[in-house]
Amino acid sequence: MDSPSPDSIQATEYLLLKCPQSIHPAPKSGTWGTPWQFPRVAWQCAKQFLCNPTKHQMTSILLTSLLALIIAHLLDCSESRNRAQEETQATRQSSNADLSPHPWIETAPPAIARLIALGNVQINIDDQRLDEARKQALTHFKIKADYRYLYTQQSTRVDPKNDGGYVARINARITVPDIEIVHDISIRSRFKPREPWKTPLMKHEFDHVSISTDPRLLKLLKKILNRKVSIDVRWTSDEKFSDELVSKAIKAEINTQIAEIERVVQANYDRLDRETREGTIDAKDREALFTTMYDIDSLRSLKFLYLDETKSIVQDSRDKDVLEHYSLIATP
């Protein structure tokens, strides 16, 4: 609801001041008391003039009462909004407190600490998320990329897919100097073991982190994101070709590439859950499970969109770095 105009507030204050001071003193500037103070004052004024009212006085009383009710309603709405804002702020502060580093982070053994650093891992208590997912723990990951590009515009033609619009082919050279993979592990509030890092639950969640920090995955990201691409940029007859249109098109291309890689990672997460029954049993062949996750056959079975571009970097699934990456947190 719109706020009352300054003139209406001033008029109300003036009419209230016409009431005898013995009834109720006028509020100080900027201090209106409780929201329903004005109707009470107006009624007291009405009783004061009831014995011998004049037409002007009755008009003043009616206007005062009406304006007082409006202002009371506005103040009540304002108080409700303020309370809602305070509650929202408190909720955000509470959420931020929950996102602070979990004390377990500092006690992690070297092999886990290495994965925490590689994967920018945070551990959070989130019963609601786990209730919704019907899980005892859950690992979420996200790939972030900071990119740069140079482009040249090629031919421009009428867009057959957009009546009256145009399409231009651009060639762009994209470079991604910084790639970051972040992880959020959710656990339940009642999960408080003496030695958390020895529990099957935490070992299983960090097996997930191992999958999304696999050296081959990082190579895939660098290979796919740092390359030359040809993209069609479209615009309507009401627009003009611009750098902003190119920026949106390249951002969409980057997001598509990252989404495809995240799809593969999630498929490997799901494979781990299937073969270990979500961490309740050991994998039959742990080494084979992890080393084949990003090999050619695995990527082909997942219909990976960029298979041809990545064959040269995922050929050897028994690479020393790969074996070491997974063996560091293997069950003794």
N, C-alpha and C positions, 0 to 999 in steps of 0.2 A: 504494500500500500504506500502511496506517495505521502511524504511528510507534509504537514500543514504549512501554509505560507506564513511568513513573518507577520504579515498584516493581521491574519486571523488570530495569531497568538497575542499580538499587542492589544487587539480589541478585547479579547477575553480578559486579559490582565486588567485593562482599564475598567471594565464593567464590574469585576470583582472588587476593585478598589472603591467602588461606589457604595459597597456594603459597609455598615457601621464597623469600625475597627474592633469594637467589643465582641463582635460575633467571631471573627477570625482574622488575624493579621494577614496582609497580602504576602505572598511568598517572595523571597528574595530573588533577584535576577538569577536565572539558571537553576533555581531550586523549586521543584514542583511538588515535592512530597510524594505520597502514595498516589497511584493512578486514580483512585476513586475519591480523592479529597475534593475535587471540584464540584461534583454533584451535591455533596453534603453542604458545601458553602453556599451553593446556589439556592438550595432549599431553605437554608437558614435566612438567606436574604428575602426569599419569597414570603416566609412567615412574618418577617419584620414589616413588610409593606402590605400584608394581607388585610389589615384592618381598614386602611384608607388608601387603596392603590389608585394611582393615576394611570391613564392609558400609556403614557411614556414609560412609567415604572414597570407595568406588566410586560410591555414589549421588551424592555431591557432584561427582565427576569427570564422570559422565555428564550431570548437569544443566548443569555448566559448559560442557561441549563443545556441548551442544544450544543453550544460550542464546548461546554465542559465535558459532556458525554463523548464528543468526538475526540477531544484531547486525551481523555482518560483511556479511550480505546487505543489511541495511537501509542500512548505511554506503555500500556499493557503489552501491546505487540512488540514495542521496543525492548521491554524487559525480557520477553520470551526469546527474542532474537539474541540478546546478550547472553542469556542463560545457555542457549543452544551453542553459541560461539565458544563460551567457556568450556562446555562439555566436549565440544569437538577438539579444542586445544588440549584439554586434559587427555583425551583419547590419543591424540597424536604424540603427546609427550610420553604417554605410556608405551605406545608402539615403538617410539624411538629408543626408549629404555630397553625394550625387549630385543632390539637390534644391536645393542652394544655387544662387544666381543664376549663370548661365553668363556667362563673361567677355565673350562677344559682345554681351550686352545693353547694356553701357556704350558700345559702339562703333557702335551703330545710327545710321543717318542720320535726319534729322528726320522724314521721312515714315513710316519704320518705327517710330521711337521713339514717334510719336503713337499708332500701333496697339498698341504694347506697353503704353502707359499705359491706353488705352481698354479693352483686353481683358485686362488683368492677366496678361500673357503670361510664361510660364516656358519656358526651353529646357533640355531634359534629354537626357543620353545614355542610351539604353535599347535595346540590341541585341536583347534577348530579346523585347520587345514588337514590334519591327519584324520579327524573324524569324517570329513567330507571324502577323503581319499580311501578311507578304511585301511589305513596303514599304521604301523608302529613307528616308522621313520620314513623320511622322503628326501631325496636329493634332487634339487632343481639346478639347472645350469643355464647360462646365457653367454652367447658369443658377441663380443663387442669389437668393432673395428673403426679405426680412425683412418680415413682415406683422402687421397688427393687425386686430381685428374687433369689432363690436358685433352682438348678435343679439336677436331676439324670438322667443318660441316661439308657434306657432300651434296648430292642432288636433292632438289625440292620438287615435289609434285602434288597434284590434287590427291587427297586421301580418299580412296574408295570405301573405306570403313566409316568415314565421317562426312556426311553430306555437307558440302561447302567448306570443309576443312582442308588442312594441308599436312603433309608428312615429309620430314627430312631425315636422311640417313646421316648419322654422325659416327666418326671413328674416334674412340677415346682410349687413352693410355691411363689406366688406373693404378695407383701405387698405394699400398696400405702399410705405412711405417709402424703401426702399433695395433696388435691384435691381443685382446684380453678375453679370457674365459673365467667367468665368475660362478661360484657355487653357493647355494644356500641349503644347508641340511637342517630339516625340521625334526625335532624330537618331542616326546611328550613330557609334560611337567612332572609326571610321577616316575620317569626314568632316571634313577639316581644310584647307579651301581658304584661300588667302591673303586673299581678299576675299569672305567668305561672303555679304555682302549683295548682291553682284552675280551670285550663282549662280542659275540657273533654279529649283533646288530650294527655296532659301529664299524666293524671290519667290513661288513657288507656294504655299508654306505660309502666307505672309502674305496671299495672296489669300483663303485660307480664313478667316483672322482678319478680313479685311474683311467677309466675308459675315456673320459672327456679331457684328459690331459696326456693322452697317448702321443708319443713323439710323431707318429705317422699322421695323426689328426692335425697337428700344428703344421706339418709339411703340406698337407692337403689345403689348409686354409691359405697359406702363403702362395701356393701355386695357383689356386683358383681365383683368389681376390686380386693378386698382382698380375694383371694381364691386359692385353688389348681386346677391346670389344667393339662391335658395331651395333648401334642401337637406333631404332626408329623413334623420332621425337614428333609428336602430333600436337596440333593446335587448331582451334576453330577459326572461322572467318572474322570473329570479333577480337581475336588475339593476334599477337605478332611473335615471330620467333625471337627467343631471348635466352640469355644465360640461365635464367630461373627455370625455364622449361627443361633445359639440358640438365640442370642440377637435379630436378625431380626425377627425370628419367634414369639418371645414373644411380641415384639413391635407391630407386625401385629395383634396379639391376643388382646392386650390392645386397639389398634385403632378400632378393630371390636366391642368390648364391648362398648366403648365410643360412637361410631357412632350409635349403636342401641339405647342407652339411649337418644342421641340427637334427633333421629328420633321421639321418644315418646314425648319429650318436644316440638318439632316443631308441632307435631300433636295437642298438647294441645294449642299451640299458635293459630293455625288455627281454632280450635274449639271456642276459645274466640272471634276471629274476626267474625266468622259466627254468633254467638249468640248475638253479640253487634253491628253488621254491622260496624265493624272496629272502635268501640268506639263512634259511632254516637247515639246509644240508650243504655239504661241500660239493663242488663241481666234480664230475667224474674224472675229467682231465683238465685241470686248471690251465696248464700251459697252452694246450690246444685251443681252449675256449678263448683266451685273450689274444693270442698271437694271430688268430685267423679273423679277428673282427674287422680289420681294415685291409685284408688282402683282396686281390682281384676278384676271386670267386665270391667272396662275401659282398663286395660292392656291386658286382654284377647281379647277384641274387636280389639285391635291394633296388635294382634298376637305377643306380646312381647316375644322375644326369651328366656328370662331368668325368665319366670313366676314362675316356680316351686321353684327356688332358693329364690324368694322374697316374697312368700305368707305370711310368718310370720311377715313381717315388714310393710305391707300395708293393713292389715285386717281392722283396725279401721279407717275409713275415718272421723270420728267425734272426732279424737284425739284433746285434748285441744290445743296443740301447732299448729295444722293445722288450727283450727278455728281462733285462735288469729292472726296467720300469715296473713290471708286474711282480717280479720275484721279491722285491723289497718288502712287500706287505703280505707275502704268501703265508698261509697257516703253517707253522712249524710241523 
